[in-house]
């Protein structure tokens, strides 16, 4: 009998990549703005990032968009649209 870990060893876990991308976006924004951000506030899909934060934080993120995109690109997350 195989254990569950052995069965799933070579298979991709659905949602794991999306969760990791949201965490990277949130951690990068928190480090850049020095404001705590939760991964639940970020939705990343096909290089489009939707941010659900307060308008003041969102404005600050949009003003520093070039720097934010460069930091994300260095971590392997590419953004073409930021909303």
MODELLER restraints for C-alpha pairs under 7 A, 6 or more apart:
rsr = mdl.restraints
at = mdl.atoms
rsr.add(forms.Gaussian(group=physical.xy_distance, feature=features.Distance(at['CA:21:A'], at['CA:44:A']), mean=6.95, stdev=0.5))
rsr.add(forms.Gaussian(group=physical.xy_distance, feature=features.Distance(at['CA:21:A'], at['CA:77:A']), mean=6.91, stdev=0.5))
rsr.add(forms.Gaussian(group=physical.xy_distance, feature=features.Distance(at['CA:22:A'], at['CA:39:A']), mean=5.23, stdev=0.5))
rsr.add(forms.Gaussian(group=physical.xy_distance, feature=features.Distance(at['CA:22:A'], at['CA:42:A']), mean=5.75, stdev=0.5))
rsr.add(forms.Gaussian(group=physical.xy_distance, feature=features.Distance(at['CA:22:A'], at['CA:43:A']), mean=6.40, stdev=0.5))
rsr.add(forms.Gaussian(group=physical.xy_distance, feature=features.Distance(at['CA:22:A'], at['CA:44:A']), mean=6.29, stdev=0.5))
rsr.add(forms.Gaussian(group=physical.xy_distance, feature=features.Distance(at['CA:23:A'], at['CA:39:A']), mean=5.00, stdev=0.5))
rsr.add(forms.Gaussian(group=physical.xy_distance, feature=features.Distance(at['CA:25:A'], at['CA:72:A']), mean=6.93, stdev=0.5))
rsr.add(forms.Gaussian(group=physical.xy_distance, feature=features.Distance(at['CA:26:A'], at['CA:37:A']), mean=5.51, stdev=0.5))
rsr.add(forms.Gaussian(group=physical.xy_distance, feature=features.Distance(at['CA:26:A'], at['CA:38:A']), mean=5.89, stdev=0.5))
rsr.add(forms.Gaussian(group=physical.xy_distance, feature=features.Distance(at['CA:26:A'], at['CA:39:A']), mean=5.15, stdev=0.5))
rsr.add(forms.Gaussian(group=physical.xy_distance, feature=features.Distance(at['CA:26:A'], at['CA:42:A']), mean=6.71, stdev=0.5))
rsr.add(forms.Gaussian(group=physical.xy_distance, feature=features.Distance(at['CA:27:A'], at['CA:37:A']), mean=7.00, stdev=0.5))
rsr.add(forms.Gaussian(group=physical.xy_distance, feature=features.Distance(at['CA:30:A'], at['CA:36:A']), mean=5.12, stdev=0.5))
rsr.add(forms.Gaussian(group=physical.xy_distance, feature=features.Distance(at['CA:30:A'], at['CA:37:A']), mean=5.44, stdev=0.5))
rsr.add(forms.Gaussian(group=physical.xy_distance, feature=features.Distance(at['CA:41:A'], at['CA:51:A']), mean=5.83, stdev=0.5))
rsr.add(forms.Gaussian(group=physical.xy_distance, feature=features.Distance(at['CA:41:A'], at['CA:52:A']), mean=4.89, stdev=0.5))
rsr.add(forms.Gaussian(group=physical.xy_distance, feature=features.Distance(at['CA:41:A'], at['CA:53:A']), mean=6.35, stdev=0.5))
rsr.add(forms.Gaussian(group=physical.xy_distance, feature=features.Distance(at['CA:42:A'], at['CA:49:A']), mean=6.92, stdev=0.5))
rsr.add(forms.Gaussian(group=physical.xy_distance, feature=features.Distance(at['CA:42:A'], at['CA:50:A']), mean=5.86, stdev=0.5))
rsr.add(forms.Gaussian(group=physical.xy_distance, feature=features.Distance(at['CA:42:A'], at['CA:51:A']), mean=4.79, stdev=0.5))
rsr.add(forms.Gaussian(group=physical.xy_distance, feature=features.Distance(at['CA:42:A'], at['CA:52:A']), mean=6.34, stdev=0.5))
rsr.add(forms.Gaussian(group=physical.xy_distance, feature=features.Distance(at['CA:43:A'], at['CA:49:A']), mean=5.71, stdev=0.5))
rsr.add(forms.Gaussian(group=physical.xy_distance, feature=features.Distance(at['CA:43:A'], at['CA:50:A']), mean=5.09, stdev=0.5))
rsr.add(forms.Gaussian(group=physical.xy_distance, feature=features.Distance(at['CA:43:A'], at['CA:51:A']), mean=6.52, stdev=0.5))
rsr.add(forms.Gaussian(group=physical.xy_distance, feature=features.Distance(at['CA:44:A'], at['CA:50:A']), mean=6.46, stdev=0.5))
rsr.add(forms.Gaussian(group=physical.xy_distance, feature=features.Distance(at['CA:47:A'], at['CA:78:A']), mean=5.64, stdev=0.5))
rsr.add(forms.Gaussian(group=physical.xy_distance, feature=features.Distance(at['CA:47:A'], at['CA:79:A']), mean=4.55, stdev=0.5))
rsr.add(forms.Gaussian(group=physical.xy_distance, feature=features.Distance(at['CA:47:A'], at['CA:80:A']), mean=5.60, stdev=0.5))
rsr.add(forms.Gaussian(group=physical.xy_distance, feature=features.Distance(at['CA:47:A'], at['CA:81:A']), mean=6.81, stdev=0.5))
rsr.add(forms.Gaussian(group=physical.xy_distance, feature=features.Distance(at['CA:48:A'], at['CA:79:A']), mean=5.79, stdev=0.5))
rsr.add(forms.Gaussian(group=physical.xy_distance, feature=features.Distance(at['CA:48:A'], at['CA:80:A']), mean=5.98, stdev=0.5))
rsr.add(forms.Gaussian(group=physical.xy_distance, feature=features.Distance(at['CA:48:A'], at['CA:81:A']), mean=4.73, stdev=0.5))
rsr.add(forms.Gaussian(group=physical.xy_distance, feature=features.Distance(at['CA:48:A'], at['CA:82:A']), mean=6.19, stdev=0.5))
rsr.add(forms.Gaussian(group=physical.xy_distance, feature=features.Distance(at['CA:49:A'], at['CA:79:A']), mean=6.63, stdev=0.5))
rsr.add(forms.Gaussian(group=physical.xy_distance, feature=features.Distance(at['CA:49:A'], at['CA:81:A']), mean=6.13, stdev=0.5))
rsr.add(forms.Gaussian(group=physical.xy_distance, feature=features.Distance(at['CA:49:A'], at['CA:82:A']), mean=4.97, stdev=0.5))
rsr.add(forms.Gaussian(group=physical.xy_distance, feature=features.Distance(at['CA:49:A'], at['CA:83:A']), mean=6.24, stdev=0.5))
rsr.add(forms.Gaussian(group=physical.xy_distance, feature=features.Distance(at['CA:50:A'], at['CA:82:A']), mean=6.06, stdev=0.5))
rsr.add(forms.Gaussian(group=physical.xy_distance, feature=features.Distance(at['CA:50:A'], at['CA:83:A']), mean=4.76, stdev=0.5))
rsr.add(forms.Gaussian(group=physical.xy_distance, feature=features.Distance(at['CA:51:A'], at['CA:83:A']), mean=6.06, stdev=0.5))
rsr.add(forms.Gaussian(group=physical.xy_distance, feature=features.Distance(at['CA:69:A'], at['CA:79:A']), mean=6.49, stdev=0.5))
rsr.add(forms.Gaussian(group=physical.xy_distance, feature=features.Distance(at['CA:72:A'], at['CA:78:A']), mean=6.60, stdev=0.5))
